[in-house]
Amino acid sequence: MLIIQSQLMTELSAMLTVLLSTTKMLTIQSQLLTELSAALTVLLSTTKMLTIQSQLLTELSAALTVLLSTTKMLTIQSHFTDNFSGLLLSFL
């Protein structure tokens, strides 16, 4: 009886060791998943910021295009006014 109990205690000890090892592995996996979740949250936030920056750059590009076009039109109008003024002065 004592030999059987000793063998059972040995087997129980081995099973508890495996259970403890499995619990440690699950704890480590849980910590890794938490860190992965945090990293993915940062990545998502960064992606959103880059998307917003891209949209802002697109809008800035459009605004600069309008500004360039307006500047060209003002330059043309200025040349036209100078030429027209010179023409009027030559008739006077």
One Martini backbone bead per residue (centre of mass of N, CA, C, O) as a GRO file, in nm:
protein
   92
    1MET     BB    1   0.058   0.063  -0.022
    2LEU     BB    2   0.300   0.256   0.010
    3ILE     BB    3   0.405   0.219  -0.276
    4ILE     BB    4   0.154   0.323  -0.420
    5GLN     BB    5   0.150   0.600  -0.284
    6SER     BB    6   0.429   0.688  -0.383
    7GLN     BB    7   0.364   0.670  -0.685
    8LEU     BB    8   0.128   0.868  -0.678
    9MET     BB    9   0.293   1.109  -0.571
   10THR     BB   10   0.487   1.118  -0.808
   11GLU     BB   11   0.271   1.162  -1.027
   12LEU     BB   12   0.148   1.416  -0.899
   13SER     BB   13   0.406   1.582  -0.909
   14ALA     BB   14   0.438   1.572  -1.216
   15MET     BB   15   0.164   1.702  -1.281
   16LEU     BB   16   0.215   1.969  -1.127
   17THR     BB   17   0.461   2.051  -1.293
   18VAL     BB   18   0.311   2.070  -1.563
   19LEU     BB   19   0.098   2.274  -1.469
   20LEU     BB   20   0.297   2.497  -1.392
   21SER     BB   21   0.428   2.524  -1.669
   22THR     BB   22   0.165   2.592  -1.820
   23THR     BB   23   0.096   2.843  -1.655
   24LYS     BB   24   0.350   3.002  -1.730
   25MET     BB   25   0.300   3.001  -2.035
   26LEU     BB   26   0.025   3.147  -2.022
   27THR     BB   27   0.134   3.401  -1.891
   28ILE     BB   28   0.331   3.475  -2.113
   29GLN     BB   29   0.121   3.486  -2.341
   30SER     BB   30  -0.047   3.709  -2.212
   31GLN     BB   31   0.177   3.924  -2.211
   32LEU     BB   32   0.228   3.918  -2.518
   33LEU     BB   33  -0.060   4.000  -2.598
   34THR     BB   34  -0.056   4.271  -2.455
   35GLU     BB   35   0.187   4.387  -2.613
   36LEU     BB   36   0.062   4.351  -2.893
   37SER     BB   37  -0.181   4.531  -2.845
   38ALA     BB   38  -0.019   4.787  -2.792
   39ALA     BB   39   0.130   4.792  -3.065
   40LEU     BB   40  -0.130   4.804  -3.240
   41THR     BB   41  -0.233   5.069  -3.125
   42VAL     BB   42   0.006   5.239  -3.216
   43LEU     BB   43  -0.018   5.171  -3.517
   44LEU     BB   44  -0.302   5.282  -3.555
   45SER     BB   45  -0.239   5.570  -3.466
   46THR     BB   46  -0.019   5.620  -3.679
   47THR     BB   47  -0.197   5.569  -3.925
   48LYS     BB   48  -0.397   5.796  -3.868
   49MET     BB   49  -0.188   6.024  -3.872
   50LEU     BB   50  -0.089   5.971  -4.164
   51THR     BB   51  -0.363   6.017  -4.295
   52ILE     BB   52  -0.398   6.307  -4.201
   53GLN     BB   53  -0.135   6.415  -4.326
   54SER     BB   54  -0.210   6.343  -4.616
   55GLN     BB   55  -0.462   6.520  -4.631
   56LEU     BB   56  -0.317   6.786  -4.566
   57LEU     BB   57  -0.121   6.775  -4.808
   58THR     BB   58  -0.340   6.779  -5.023
   59GLU     BB   59  -0.464   7.052  -4.940
   60LEU     BB   60  -0.203   7.215  -4.967
   61SER     BB   61  -0.157   7.158  -5.264
   62ALA     BB   62  -0.417   7.290  -5.360
   63ALA     BB   63  -0.361   7.571  -5.242
   64LEU     BB   64  -0.094   7.617  -5.401
   65THR     BB   65  -0.219   7.597  -5.680
   66VAL     BB   66  -0.405   7.839  -5.649
   67LEU     BB   67  -0.183   8.043  -5.582
   68LEU     BB   68  -0.025   8.010  -5.845
   69SER     BB   69  -0.254   8.086  -6.034
   70THR     BB   70  -0.305   8.367  -5.915
   71THR     BB   71  -0.021   8.477  -5.963
   72LYS     BB   72  -0.027   8.449  -6.270
   73MET     BB   73  -0.273   8.630  -6.316
   74LEU     BB   74  -0.150   8.886  -6.186
   75THR     BB   75   0.089   8.905  -6.377
   76ILE     BB   76  -0.071   8.932  -6.636
   77GLN     BB   77  -0.232   9.184  -6.548
   78SER     BB   78   0.015   9.363  -6.503
   79HIS     BB   79   0.121   9.353  -6.795
   80PHE     BB   80  -0.134   9.457  -6.925
   81THR     BB   81  -0.142   9.726  -6.775
   82ASP     BB   82   0.132   9.829  -6.868
   83ASN     BB   83   0.072   9.815  -7.173
   84PHE     BB   84  -0.185   9.991  -7.166
   85SER     BB   85  -0.051  10.241  -7.045
   86GLY     BB   86   0.156  10.277  -7.269
   87LEU     BB   87  -0.051  10.309  -7.497
   88LEU     BB   88  -0.201  10.557  -7.384
   89LEU     BB   89   0.051  10.744  -7.370
   90SER     BB   90   0.108  10.735  -7.677
   91PHE     BB   91  -0.170  10.883  -7.751
   92LEU     BB   92  -0.105  11.144  -7.567
   0.00000   0.00000   0.00000
